[in-house]
Amino acid sequence: MSIFHKASLPAPGQALPGRSREISLPDRHFVNGHPLKPPFPDGIELTYFGMGCFWGAERLFWKLPGVYSTAVGYGGGQTPNPSYEEVCSGLTGHAELVMVAFDPAKIGYPDLLKPFWEEHDPTQGMRQGNDVGTQYRSVLFCSSNQQLEEARSAGQAYQAALAKKSKDWTITTEITLAPPFYYAEAYHQQYLAKNPNGYCGLRGTGIACKI
């Protein structure tokens, strides 16, 4: 499959059909032992980040105090319950995502947005560094209108900061209310805790996000 094809979202009706059965998962987070799936304790909020390859992005968030649980998966496309191979084909429309379950009494949503903007390059369209394809695009999928408002405001502020450095840097991040989230296969969950020398593709712009 050509790079050009993988960098273009499939048209309606062209996506792979997927399946009705959900992916089988372990019950607990490999690092902190908390559940990977709801129900979570009262007060826990969810949000979803796409920053390219989800392995390094998940590790970034599970380390933050106030984050209750994380999991990797897929969203923003058309194919229900896709496999990793299907997502990599470019024929699902999904992005690789990190689900972050956090306690807003311990860490605010803006405190999650700051590493999101700083630790990847949100200007690259359907790629992140050498990783090319629709699954590597930058996305912010919000679970509430308040998150959506804060995400858009932070995006505008970060665009202004980027523009001071270069007029060629234009944010391509997709910011919407969250579509359905499909968990990735068990071996992807907390991958870099299980494989400490594994691949991490996170590369920021070097520009600080002042929220």
GROMACS elastic network, one bead per residue, 0.5 to 0.9 nm:
[ bonds ]
;  ai    aj funct       b0    kb
    1     4     6  0.84119   500
    1     5     6  0.67352   500
    1     6     6  0.71612   500
    1    89     6  0.75995   500
    1    90     6  0.87855   500
    2     5     6  0.52618   500
    2     6     6  0.64594   500
    2     7     6  0.87346   500
    3     6     6  0.51129   500
    3     7     6  0.61701   500
    3     8     6  0.89166   500
    3   132     6  0.69532   500
    3   133     6  0.71135   500
    4     7     6  0.51679   500
    4     8     6  0.66565   500
    4   133     6  0.83675   500
    5     8     6  0.54199   500
    5     9     6  0.81185   500
    5    10     6  0.86894   500
    5    90     6  0.71524   500
    5    91     6  0.89358   500
    5   133     6  0.82582   500
    6     9     6  0.75444   500
    6    10     6  0.89238   500
    6    88     6  0.80111   500
    6    89     6  0.67189   500
    6    91     6  0.76899   500
    6   126     6  0.84263   500
    6   132     6  0.73300   500
    6   134     6  0.61574   500
    6   135     6  0.86665   500
    7    90     6  0.72190   500
    7   125     6  0.85210   500
    7   126     6  0.53499   500
    7   127     6  0.74992   500
    7   132     6  0.67035   500
    7   134     6  0.51338   500
    7   135     6  0.86198   500
    8    11     6  0.88837   500
    8    90     6  0.75042   500
    8    93     6  0.83822   500
    8   126     6  0.75812   500
    8   133     6  0.76116   500
    8   134     6  0.64655   500
    9    15     6  0.89234   500
    9    77     6  0.83536   500
    9    90     6  0.71079   500
    9    91     6  0.74342   500
    9    92     6  0.79000   500
    9    93     6  0.52900   500
    9    94     6  0.86308   500
    9   134     6  0.64438   500
   10    13     6  0.79883   500
   10    14     6  0.56688   500
   10    15     6  0.58265   500
   10    77     6  0.86983   500
   10    78     6  0.86863   500
   10    90     6  0.74215   500
   10    91     6  0.58442   500
   10    92     6  0.69234   500
   10    93     6  0.60340   500
   11    14     6  0.54373   500
   11    15     6  0.71895   500
   11    93     6  0.88475   500
   12    15     6  0.69163   500
   12    78     6  0.80479   500
   13    16     6  0.84355   500
   13    78     6  0.87556   500
   14    17     6  0.88689   500
   14    91     6  0.72630   500
   14    92     6  0.84466   500
   15    18     6  0.86511   500
   15    77     6  0.83585   500
   15    78     6  0.62489   500
   15    79     6  0.62924   500
   15    90     6  0.86727   500
   15    91     6  0.50281   500
   15    92     6  0.50101   500
   15    93     6  0.71790   500
   16    78     6  0.78541   500
   16    79     6  0.58013   500
   16    80     6  0.87593   500
   16    82     6  0.84116   500
   16    86     6  0.75576   500
   16    91     6  0.58552   500
   16    92     6  0.57495   500
   17    78     6  0.82547   500
   17    79     6  0.56693   500
   17    80     6  0.71535   500
   17    82     6  0.85430   500
   17    92     6  0.84127   500
   18    78     6  0.87580   500
   18    79     6  0.50895   500
   18    80     6  0.50242   500
   18    81     6  0.58561   500
   18    82     6  0.53382   500
   18    83     6  0.79752   500
   18    86     6  0.83880   500
   18    92     6  0.84396   500
   19    22     6  0.78462   500
   19    79     6  0.79261   500
   19    80     6  0.58520   500
   19    81     6  0.57387   500
   19    82     6  0.71195   500
   20    80     6  0.67499   500
   20    81     6  0.66923   500
   21    24     6  0.89039   500
   21    80     6  0.87626   500
   21    81     6  0.68597   500
   22    25     6  0.89669   500
   22    80     6  0.87024   500
   22    81     6  0.57976   500
   22    82     6  0.88493   500
   22   182     6  0.76863   500
   22   183     6  0.78018   500
   23    81     6  0.68802   500
   23    82     6  0.85310   500
   23    83     6  0.83197   500
   23   182     6  0.80315   500
   23   183     6  0.65387   500
   23   184     6  0.68978   500
   23   185     6  0.61633   500
   23   186     6  0.80320   500
   24   183     6  0.86770   500
   24   184     6  0.88925   500
   24   185     6  0.70214   500
   24   186     6  0.69427   500
   25    28     6  0.85988   500
   25    36     6  0.81834   500
   25   183     6  0.80889   500
   25   184     6  0.84341   500
   25   185     6  0.69171   500
   25   186     6  0.52476   500
   25   187     6  0.89889   500
   25   189     6  0.86277   500
   26    29     6  0.76802   500
   26    30     6  0.86647   500
   26    35     6  0.87714   500
   26    36     6  0.76943   500
   26   186     6  0.66206   500
   26   189     6  0.88702   500
   27    33     6  0.86917   500
   27    34     6  0.83228   500
   27    35     6  0.59136   500
   27    36     6  0.63176   500
   27    37     6  0.77705   500
   28    31     6  0.86153   500
   28    32     6  0.80286   500
   28    33     6  0.50729   500
   28    34     6  0.53289   500
   28    36     6  0.55867   500
   28    37     6  0.84919   500
   29    32     6  0.56771   500
   29    34     6  0.52476   500
   29    35     6  0.59233   500
   29    36     6  0.56739   500
   29    69     6  0.69471   500
   29    70     6  0.74907   500
   29    71     6  0.79229   500
   29   189     6  0.79032   500
   29   190     6  0.74078   500
   30    33     6  0.59350   500
   30    34     6  0.83075   500
   30   189     6  0.78005   500
   30   190     6  0.63170   500
   30   193     6  0.75235   500
   30   194     6  0.80291   500
   31    34     6  0.83410   500
   31    62     6  0.81876   500
   31   190     6  0.72648   500
   31   193     6  0.69577   500
   32    35     6  0.89500   500
   32    62     6  0.84995   500
   32    68     6  0.83284   500
   32    69     6  0.76408   500
   33    36     6  0.87328   500
   33    69     6  0.86047   500
   34    40     6  0.88938   500
   34    68     6  0.70861   500
   34    69     6  0.61483   500
   34    70     6  0.89940   500
   35    38     6  0.71935   500
   35    39     6  0.82540   500
   35    40     6  0.73341   500
   35    68     6  0.88208   500
   35    69     6  0.69238   500
   35    70     6  0.89151   500
   36    40     6  0.88379   500
   36    69     6  0.64175   500
   36    70     6  0.66784   500
   36    71     6  0.61672   500
   37    40     6  0.73594   500
   37    69     6  0.87057   500
   37    71     6  0.82539   500
   38    41     6  0.85108   500
   39    42     6  0.86993   500
   40    43     6  0.83421   500
   40    44     6  0.64042   500
   40    45     6  0.87297   500
   40    68     6  0.87236   500
   40    69     6  0.89967   500
   40   101     6  0.81542   500
   41    44     6  0.59727   500
   42    45     6  0.87591   500
   43   102     6  0.85933   500
   43   103     6  0.64569   500
   43   104     6  0.75022   500
   43   105     6  0.83145   500
   44    68     6  0.76660   500
   44   101     6  0.61900   500
   44   102     6  0.54237   500
   44   104     6  0.70711   500
   45   100     6  0.81085   500
   45   101     6  0.55424   500
   45   102     6  0.54145   500
   45   103     6  0.63858   500
   45   104     6  0.70881   500
   45   143     6  0.78902   500
   46    99     6  0.68656   500
   46   100     6  0.56352   500
   46   102     6  0.64539   500
   46   142     6  0.78895   500
   46   143     6  0.62031   500
   47    98     6  0.83362   500
   47    99     6  0.59314   500
   47   100     6  0.53918   500
   47   101     6  0.67398   500
   47   102     6  0.82583   500
   47   109     6  0.86305   500
   47   140     6  0.80482   500
   47   141     6  0.63924   500
   47   142     6  0.53208   500
   47   143     6  0.56642   500
   47   144     6  0.86813   500
   47   147     6  0.82476   500
   47   178     6  0.77812   500
   48    97     6  0.62545   500
   48    98     6  0.55082   500
   48   100     6  0.60353   500
   48   101     6  0.88635   500
   48   139     6  0.81075   500
   48   140     6  0.61121   500
   48   141     6  0.50117   500
   48   142     6  0.64269   500
   48   143     6  0.80500   500
   48   178     6  0.73534   500
   48   181     6  0.86548   500
   49    54     6  0.88921   500
   49    57     6  0.81837   500
   49    96     6  0.84149   500
   49    97     6  0.53999   500
   49    98     6  0.51874   500
   49    99     6  0.67249   500
   49   100     6  0.78279   500
   49   116     6  0.73740   500
   49   138     6  0.78127   500
   49   139     6  0.59378   500
   49   140     6  0.50813   500
   49   141     6  0.64029   500
   49   142     6  0.87010   500
   50    53     6  0.80935   500
   50    54     6  0.72212   500
   50    57     6  0.79594   500
   50    95     6  0.65242   500
   50    96     6  0.58101   500
   50    98     6  0.63978   500
   50   116     6  0.86143   500
   50   135     6  0.85043   500
   50   136     6  0.72840   500
   50   137     6  0.67143   500
   50   138     6  0.50895   500
   50   140     6  0.63997   500
   50   141     6  0.82020   500
   50   173     6  0.88580   500
   51    54     6  0.68659   500
   51    56     6  0.89200   500
   51    57     6  0.64631   500
   51    95     6  0.89083   500
   51    96     6  0.77037   500
   51    97     6  0.74354   500
   51    98     6  0.84542   500
   51   116     6  0.73693   500
   51   117     6  0.89042   500
   51   119     6  0.82571   500
   51   120     6  0.60315   500
   51   121     6  0.78964   500
   51   122     6  0.77084   500
   51   128     6  0.75418   500
   51   136     6  0.67023   500
   51   137     6  0.67197   500
   51   138     6  0.50662   500
   51   139     6  0.69140   500
   51   140     6  0.89091   500
   51   202     6  0.76031   500
   52    55     6  0.88673   500
   52    56     6  0.88041   500
   52    57     6  0.77751   500
   52    95     6  0.80433   500
   52    96     6  0.66493   500
   52    97     6  0.81927   500
   52   120     6  0.77919   500
   52   127     6  0.70024   500
   52   128     6  0.53639   500
   52   129     6  0.84998   500
   52   131     6  0.73640   500
   52   132     6  0.89790   500
   52   135     6  0.70950   500
   52   137     6  0.59517   500
   52   138     6  0.65923   500
   52   201     6  0.72812   500
   52   202     6  0.74784   500
   53    56     6  0.67429   500
   53    57     6  0.70176   500
   53    96     6  0.65127   500
   53    97     6  0.83291   500
   53   128     6  0.79421   500
   53   131     6  0.76731   500
   53   135     6  0.80853   500
   53   136     6  0.61703   500
   53   199     6  0.88087   500
   53   200     6  0.73555   500
   53   201     6  0.62651   500
   53   202     6  0.77599   500
   54    57     6  0.50184   500
   54    58     6  0.59136   500
   54    59     6  0.86628   500
   54    72     6  0.63971   500
   54    73     6  0.80101   500
   54    96     6  0.57715   500
   54    97     6  0.60054   500
   54    98     6  0.62505   500
   54   136     6  0.85576   500
   54   188     6  0.84793   500
   54   200     6  0.85066   500
   54   201     6  0.87218   500
   55    58     6  0.55123   500
   55    59     6  0.66987   500
   55    60     6  0.89988   500
   55    72     6  0.77537   500
   55    98     6  0.86182   500
   55   188     6  0.71580   500
   55   189     6  0.79418   500
   55   190     6  0.70383   500
   55   191     6  0.58658   500
   55   192     6  0.62833   500
   55   198     6  0.84977   500
   55   199     6  0.75226   500
   55   200     6  0.64094   500
   55   201     6  0.82634   500
   56    59     6  0.52138   500
   56    60     6  0.63222   500
   56   191     6  0.83880   500
   56   192     6  0.69821   500
   56   198     6  0.89150   500
   56   199     6  0.74836   500
   56   201     6  0.65533   500
   56   202     6  0.63276   500
   57    60     6  0.51235   500
   57    61     6  0.67398   500
   57    62     6  0.89868   500
   57    72     6  0.89913   500
   57    97     6  0.84672   500
   57    98     6  0.68499   500
   57   116     6  0.84924   500
   57   119     6  0.84700   500
   57   120     6  0.88493   500
   57   200     6  0.79961   500
   57   201     6  0.85094   500
   57   202     6  0.70417   500
   58    61     6  0.54258   500
   58    62     6  0.62641   500
   58    63     6  0.88310   500
   58    70     6  0.66447   500
   58    71     6  0.69962   500
   58    72     6  0.68296   500
   58    97     6  0.85100   500
   58    98     6  0.56712   500
   58    99     6  0.81015   500
   58   100     6  0.83028   500
   58   189     6  0.84782   500
   58   190     6  0.68660   500
   58   191     6  0.85227   500
   58   192     6  0.85659   500
   59    62     6  0.52982   500
   59    63     6  0.64035   500
   59    70     6  0.86273   500
   59   190     6  0.69647   500
   59   191     6  0.83670   500
   59   192     6  0.68526   500
   59   193     6  0.77473   500
   60    63     6  0.59225   500
   60    64     6  0.73623   500
   60   115     6  0.79474   500
   60   116     6  0.89308   500
   60   119     6  0.86411   500
   61    64     6  0.54703   500
   61    65     6  0.88873   500
   61    67     6  0.70644   500
   61    69     6  0.88501   500
   61    70     6  0.73091   500
   61    98     6  0.84862   500
   61   100     6  0.71785   500
   61   112     6  0.77491   500
   61   115     6  0.83921   500
   62    65     6  0.80836   500
   62    67     6  0.61923   500
   62    68     6  0.77880   500
   62    69     6  0.66865   500
   62    70     6  0.60642   500
   62   100     6  0.79954   500
   62   190     6  0.87572   500
   63    67     6  0.76342   500
   64    67     6  0.57860   500
   64   107     6  0.83549   500
   64   112     6  0.85591   500
   65    68     6  0.82834   500
   65   106     6  0.72698   500
   65   107     6  0.69847   500
   66   101     6  0.89837   500
   66   102     6  0.58494   500
   66   103     6  0.54562   500
   66   104     6  0.74423   500
   66   105     6  0.78566   500
   66   107     6  0.50297   500
   66   108     6  0.85316   500
   67    70     6  0.76491   500
   67   100     6  0.69479   500
   67   101     6  0.60374   500
   67   103     6  0.62777   500
   67   104     6  0.88234   500
   67   106     6  0.81654   500
   67   107     6  0.72512   500
   68   100     6  0.77538   500
   68   101     6  0.54370   500
   68   102     6  0.50526   500
   68   103     6  0.66202   500
   69    99     6  0.81580   500
   69   100     6  0.61817   500
   69   101     6  0.50745   500
   69   102     6  0.69591   500
   70    98     6  0.67235   500
   70    99     6  0.54188   500
   70   101     6  0.60729   500
   70   102     6  0.86941   500
   70   189     6  0.85252   500
   70   190     6  0.80902   500
   71    97     6  0.83655   500
   71    98     6  0.57266   500
   71    99     6  0.51565   500
   71   100     6  0.69390   500
   71   101     6  0.87143   500
   71   183     6  0.73127   500
   71   184     6  0.81378   500
   71   188     6  0.87727   500
   71   189     6  0.59587   500
   71   190     6  0.71752   500
   72    96     6  0.73630   500
   72    97     6  0.56258   500
   72    99     6  0.60088   500
   72   100     6  0.89168   500
   72   182     6  0.85695   500
   72   183     6  0.61297   500
   72   184     6  0.57735   500
   72   185     6  0.85330   500
   72   188     6  0.70025   500
   72   189     6  0.59210   500
   72   190     6  0.78628   500
   73    84     6  0.89558   500
   73    95     6  0.83887   500
   73    96     6  0.59618   500
   73    97     6  0.51834   500
   73    98     6  0.63554   500
   73    99     6  0.73834   500
   73   181     6  0.66924   500
   73   182     6  0.53670   500
   73   185     6  0.78969   500
   73   188     6  0.85351   500
   73   189     6  0.85503   500
   74    77     6  0.80630   500
   74    81     6  0.83300   500
   74    82     6  0.77401   500
   74    84     6  0.86963   500
   74    87     6  0.79183   500
   74    94     6  0.56503   500
   74    95     6  0.55667   500
   74    97     6  0.53680   500
   74    98     6  0.82402   500
   74   135     6  0.82060   500
   74   180     6  0.85415   500
   74   181     6  0.59020   500
   74   182     6  0.51279   500
   74   183     6  0.63756   500
   74   184     6  0.66273   500
   75    78     6  0.82849   500
   75    79     6  0.88708   500
   75    93     6  0.80858   500
   75    95     6  0.55507   500
   75    96     6  0.69568   500
   75    97     6  0.67403   500
   75   141     6  0.88407   500
   75   178     6  0.82432   500
   75   179     6  0.63962   500
   75   180     6  0.61033   500
   75   181     6  0.50602   500
   75   182     6  0.63155   500
   75   183     6  0.89625   500
   76    92     6  0.89551   500
   76    93     6  0.65552   500
   76    95     6  0.60937   500
   76   139     6  0.87565   500
   76   141     6  0.85108   500
   76   178     6  0.79444   500
   76   179     6  0.59001   500
   76   180     6  0.74210   500
   76   181     6  0.80512   500
   77    80     6  0.84176   500
   77    91     6  0.89268   500
   77    92     6  0.55989   500
   77    95     6  0.71816   500
   77   179     6  0.84568   500
   77   180     6  0.89347   500
   78    91     6  0.88240   500
   78    92     6  0.56789   500
   78    93     6  0.60215   500
   78    94     6  0.70457   500
   79    82     6  0.59381   500
   79    86     6  0.88432   500
   79    87     6  0.87186   500
   79    91     6  0.83079   500
   79    92     6  0.51326   500
   79    93     6  0.74778   500
   79    94     6  0.76335   500
   80    92     6  0.86166   500
   80   180     6  0.86808   500
   80   182     6  0.73717   500
   81   181     6  0.87329   500
   81   182     6  0.55778   500
   81   183     6  0.75836   500
   81   184     6  0.84764   500
   82    85     6  0.81498   500
   82    86     6  0.60464   500
   82    87     6  0.65274   500
   82    92     6  0.75088   500
   82    94     6  0.86865   500
   82   182     6  0.74424   500
   82   183     6  0.88173   500
   82   184     6  0.81164   500
   83    86     6  0.51356   500
   83    87     6  0.63450   500
   83    88     6  0.86938   500
   83   184     6  0.72148   500
   83   185     6  0.74222   500
   84    87     6  0.51192   500
   84    88     6  0.61831   500
   84    89     6  0.86648   500
   84   184     6  0.69601   500
   84   185     6  0.74104   500
   85    88     6  0.50931   500
   85    89     6  0.62684   500
   86    89     6  0.51229   500
   86    90     6  0.72132   500
   86    91     6  0.67112   500
   86    92     6  0.66371   500
   87    90     6  0.58028   500
   87    91     6  0.66383   500
   87    92     6  0.55732   500
   87    93     6  0.73234   500
   87    94     6  0.62758   500
   87    95     6  0.77767   500
   87    96     6  0.82175   500
   87   134     6  0.85381   500
   87   135     6  0.66184   500
   88    91     6  0.78267   500
   88    92     6  0.83893   500
   88   133     6  0.74063   500
   88   134     6  0.82573   500
   88   135     6  0.67700   500
   89    92     6  0.75444   500
   89   133     6  0.84580   500
   90    93     6  0.62996   500
   90    94     6  0.80207   500
   90   133     6  0.64907   500
   90   134     6  0.61224   500
   90   135     6  0.71872   500
   91    94     6  0.83730   500
   91   134     6  0.89788   500
   92    95     6  0.88390   500
   92   134     6  0.88746   500
   92   135     6  0.87999   500
   93   134     6  0.64335   500
   93   135     6  0.71454   500
   94    97     6  0.87828   500
   94   134     6  0.69665   500
   94   135     6  0.56111   500
   94   136     6  0.89920   500
   95   133     6  0.89622   500
   95   134     6  0.62749   500
   95   136     6  0.59833   500
   95   137     6  0.63059   500
   95   138     6  0.80365   500
   95   139     6  0.76949   500
   96   134     6  0.88289   500
   96   135     6  0.52092   500
   96   136     6  0.62729   500
   96   137     6  0.80058   500
   96   184     6  0.88009   500
   97   135     6  0.86503   500
   97   139     6  0.81772   500
   97   181     6  0.83315   500
   99   181     6  0.82193   500
   99   183     6  0.89494   500
  102   105     6  0.87855   500
  102   106     6  0.80656   500
  102   107     6  0.70654   500
  102   108     6  0.83550   500
  102   109     6  0.84373   500
  103   106     6  0.54879   500
  103   107     6  0.61214   500
  103   108     6  0.77742   500
  104   109     6  0.69553   500
  105   108     6  0.71056   500
  107   110     6  0.83646   500
  107   111     6  0.63399   500
  107   112     6  0.77490   500
  108   111     6  0.52322   500
  108   112     6  0.69326   500
  109   112     6  0.51767   500
  109   113     6  0.63992   500
  109   114     6  0.89484   500
  109   147     6  0.71547   500
  109   150     6  0.80866   500
  109   151     6  0.87460   500
  110   114     6  0.62795   500
  110   147     6  0.88018   500
  110   150     6  0.72671   500
  110   151     6  0.79519   500
  110   154     6  0.79895   500
  110   211     6  0.66937   500
  111   114     6  0.55131   500
  111   115     6  0.74163   500
  111   211     6  0.80274   500
  112   115     6  0.59653   500
  112   116     6  0.64894   500
  113   117     6  0.62524   500
  113   118     6  0.85887   500
  113   150     6  0.88361   500
  113   151     6  0.71844   500
  113   154     6  0.74838   500
  113   209     6  0.86320   500
  113   211     6  0.83308   500
  114   117     6  0.55154   500
  114   118     6  0.62165   500
  114   119     6  0.85138   500
  114   154     6  0.84059   500
  114   208     6  0.83042   500
  114   209     6  0.57379   500
  114   210     6  0.74369   500
  114   211     6  0.68052   500
  115   119     6  0.55359   500
  115   120     6  0.84018   500
  115   209     6  0.80634   500
  116   119     6  0.57585   500
  116   120     6  0.68103   500
  116   122     6  0.89809   500
  116   140     6  0.89109   500
  117   120     6  0.63101   500
  117   121     6  0.74069   500
  117   122     6  0.69417   500
  117   154     6  0.86958   500
  117   155     6  0.80627   500
  117   158     6  0.74715   500
  117   204     6  0.78387   500
  117   205     6  0.87816   500
  117   207     6  0.88416   500
  117   208     6  0.82563   500
  117   209     6  0.65447   500
  118   121     6  0.75687   500
  118   122     6  0.88618   500
  118   203     6  0.86321   500
  118   204     6  0.54630   500
  118   205     6  0.67591   500
  118   206     6  0.70012   500
  118   207     6  0.66187   500
  118   208     6  0.60970   500
  118   209     6  0.61810   500
  119   202     6  0.61233   500
  119   203     6  0.58848   500
  119   205     6  0.74884   500
  119   206     6  0.82947   500
  120   128     6  0.77343   500
  120   138     6  0.84450   500
  120   201     6  0.85821   500
  120   202     6  0.54427   500
  120   205     6  0.67634   500
  121   124     6  0.64886   500
  121   128     6  0.69005   500
  121   129     6  0.81719   500
  121   138     6  0.80381   500
  121   171     6  0.84918   500
  121   202     6  0.83030   500
  121   203     6  0.65246   500
  121   204     6  0.51163   500
  121   205     6  0.55550   500
  122   125     6  0.75102   500
  122   128     6  0.82584   500
  122   137     6  0.80956   500
  122   138     6  0.56540   500
  122   139     6  0.84372   500
  122   169     6  0.89223   500
  122   170     6  0.80809   500
  122   171     6  0.53699   500
  122   172     6  0.60193   500
  122   173     6  0.57361   500
  122   204     6  0.84806   500
  122   205     6  0.84631   500
  123   128     6  0.88672   500
  123   138     6  0.80723   500
  123   169     6  0.60521   500
  123   170     6  0.53559   500
  123   172     6  0.51234   500
  123   173     6  0.71906   500
  124   127     6  0.57466   500
  124   128     6  0.62239   500
  124   129     6  0.78564   500
  124   137     6  0.75610   500
  124   138     6  0.79893   500
  124   169     6  0.87491   500
  124   170     6  0.84222   500
  124   171     6  0.77085   500
  124   172     6  0.67335   500
  124   173     6  0.87543   500
  125   128     6  0.78434   500
  125   134     6  0.83727   500
  125   136     6  0.84803   500
  125   137     6  0.58077   500
  125   138     6  0.71596   500
  125   171     6  0.82362   500
  125   172     6  0.55053   500
  125   173     6  0.75739   500
  126   131     6  0.88752   500
  126   132     6  0.63771   500
  126   133     6  0.53357   500
  126   135     6  0.74186   500
  126   136     6  0.60507   500
  126   138     6  0.77888   500
  126   172     6  0.87851   500
  127   130     6  0.72790   500
  127   131     6  0.55593   500
  127   133     6  0.54780   500
  127   134     6  0.68450   500
  127   135     6  0.78444   500
  127   136     6  0.50251   500
  127   137     6  0.54504   500
  127   138     6  0.81411   500
  128   131     6  0.52169   500
  128   132     6  0.65038   500
  128   133     6  0.85015   500
  128   136     6  0.58665   500
  128   137     6  0.68433   500
  128   138     6  0.80909   500
  128   201     6  0.77298   500
  128   202     6  0.81711   500
  128   203     6  0.82467   500
  129   132     6  0.74703   500
  129   201     6  0.74910   500
  129   202     6  0.85098   500
  129   203     6  0.75977   500
  130   201     6  0.84556   500
  131   136     6  0.67017   500
  131   201     6  0.80201   500
  132   135     6  0.80964   500
  132   136     6  0.65770   500
  132   137     6  0.86243   500
  133   136     6  0.56477   500
  133   137     6  0.73337   500
  134   137     6  0.56143   500
  135   138     6  0.88011   500
  137   172     6  0.82591   500
  137   173     6  0.73476   500
  137   174     6  0.82298   500
  138   171     6  0.89272   500
  138   172     6  0.69630   500
  138   174     6  0.64277   500
  138   175     6  0.89060   500
  139   172     6  0.84812   500
  139   173     6  0.50322   500
  139   175     6  0.59309   500
  139   176     6  0.82000   500
  140   148     6  0.84892   500
  140   151     6  0.73778   500
  140   173     6  0.70125   500
  140   174     6  0.60649   500
  140   176     6  0.65567   500
  140   177     6  0.82422   500
  140   178     6  0.80950   500
  141   147     6  0.88854   500
  141   148     6  0.79351   500
  141   174     6  0.78926   500
  141   175     6  0.59682   500
  141   176     6  0.52552   500
  141   177     6  0.52973   500
  141   179     6  0.72873   500
  142   145     6  0.74355   500
  142   146     6  0.84969   500
  142   147     6  0.55945   500
  142   148     6  0.55214   500
  142   151     6  0.79846   500
  142   175     6  0.75946   500
  142   176     6  0.61843   500
  142   179     6  0.87780   500
  143   146     6  0.84807   500
  143   147     6  0.67040   500
  143   148     6  0.77230   500
  143   176     6  0.89857   500
  143   177     6  0.59219   500
  143   178     6  0.56114   500
  143   179     6  0.89668   500
  144   147     6  0.52576   500
  144   148     6  0.62940   500
  144   149     6  0.87727   500
  144   177     6  0.68046   500
  144   178     6  0.83268   500
  145   149     6  0.61422   500
  145   150     6  0.86016   500
  145   177     6  0.73814   500
  146   149     6  0.51805   500
  146   150     6  0.62603   500
  146   151     6  0.85405   500
  147   150     6  0.51194   500
  147   151     6  0.59416   500
  147   152     6  0.85436   500
  147   177     6  0.85710   500
  148   151     6  0.50999   500
  148   152     6  0.61767   500
  148   153     6  0.85574   500
  148   175     6  0.72403   500
  148   176     6  0.66231   500
  148   177     6  0.65941   500
  149   152     6  0.53199   500
  149   153     6  0.61697   500
  149   154     6  0.86294   500
  150   153     6  0.50923   500
  150   154     6  0.60713   500
  150   155     6  0.84853   500
  151   154     6  0.51552   500
  151   155     6  0.60713   500
  151   156     6  0.86826   500
  151   175     6  0.71639   500
  152   156     6  0.62643   500
  152   157     6  0.86842   500
  152   175     6  0.69046   500
  153   156     6  0.52083   500
  153   157     6  0.63338   500
  153   158     6  0.86893   500
  154   157     6  0.50419   500
  154   158     6  0.60783   500
  154   159     6  0.84975   500
  154   209     6  0.81785   500
  154   210     6  0.85445   500
  154   211     6  0.68094   500
  155   158     6  0.50901   500
  155   159     6  0.60386   500
  155   160     6  0.86161   500
  155   171     6  0.78275   500
  155   173     6  0.83030   500
  155   175     6  0.88145   500
  156   159     6  0.50795   500
  156   160     6  0.63407   500
  156   161     6  0.87888   500
  156   171     6  0.89310   500
  157   160     6  0.52027   500
  157   161     6  0.64484   500
  157   162     6  0.88316   500
  157   209     6  0.78132   500
  157   210     6  0.78308   500
  157   211     6  0.80264   500
  158   162     6  0.61704   500
  158   163     6  0.85424   500
  158   171     6  0.85017   500
  158   207     6  0.84947   500
  158   208     6  0.81624   500
  158   209     6  0.58759   500
  158   210     6  0.76969   500
  158   211     6  0.88270   500
  159   162     6  0.50496   500
  159   163     6  0.60786   500
  159   164     6  0.87611   500
  159   169     6  0.79140   500
  159   170     6  0.67870   500
  159   171     6  0.63456   500
  160   163     6  0.50947   500
  160   164     6  0.65445   500
  161   164     6  0.54184   500
  161   165     6  0.70717   500
  161   207     6  0.71911   500
  161   208     6  0.78242   500
  161   209     6  0.75641   500
  161   210     6  0.86844   500
  162   165     6  0.52950   500
  162   166     6  0.62636   500
  162   167     6  0.76563   500
  162   168     6  0.88584   500
  162   169     6  0.62021   500
  162   170     6  0.77413   500
  162   171     6  0.86394   500
  162   205     6  0.85608   500
  162   207     6  0.67947   500
  163   166     6  0.50175   500
  163   168     6  0.75567   500
  163   169     6  0.63861   500
  163   170     6  0.77340   500
  164   167     6  0.72298   500
  165   168     6  0.88783   500
  165   169     6  0.81799   500
  165   207     6  0.82657   500
  166   169     6  0.57510   500
  167   170     6  0.75398   500
  171   174     6  0.89711   500
  175   178     6  0.88617   500
  176   179     6  0.82747   500
  178   181     6  0.78352   500
  183   186     6  0.85430   500
  183   189     6  0.88751   500
  184   187     6  0.82465   500
  184   188     6  0.64210   500
  184   189     6  0.72235   500
  185   188     6  0.56821   500
  185   189     6  0.70769   500
  186   189     6  0.54142   500
  186   190     6  0.88245   500
  186   191     6  0.89820   500
  187   190     6  0.79916   500
  187   191     6  0.65919   500
  187   194     6  0.88120   500
  188   191     6  0.50403   500
  188   192     6  0.86832   500
  189   192     6  0.85698   500
  189   193     6  0.89655   500
  189   194     6  0.88736   500
  190   193     6  0.55229   500
  190   194     6  0.67154   500
  190   195     6  0.87764   500
  191   194     6  0.52699   500
  191   195     6  0.59382   500
  191   196     6  0.80498   500
  191   198     6  0.77848   500
  192   197     6  0.71825   500
  192   198     6  0.59191   500
  192   199     6  0.78764   500
  192   200     6  0.81453   500
  193   196     6  0.55265   500
  194   198     6  0.87434   500
  195   198     6  0.52725   500
  195   199     6  0.88006   500
  196   199     6  0.87168   500
  197   200     6  0.87250   500
  200   203     6  0.88720   500
  203   206     6  0.86177   500
  204   207     6  0.76838   500
  205   208     6  0.84226   500
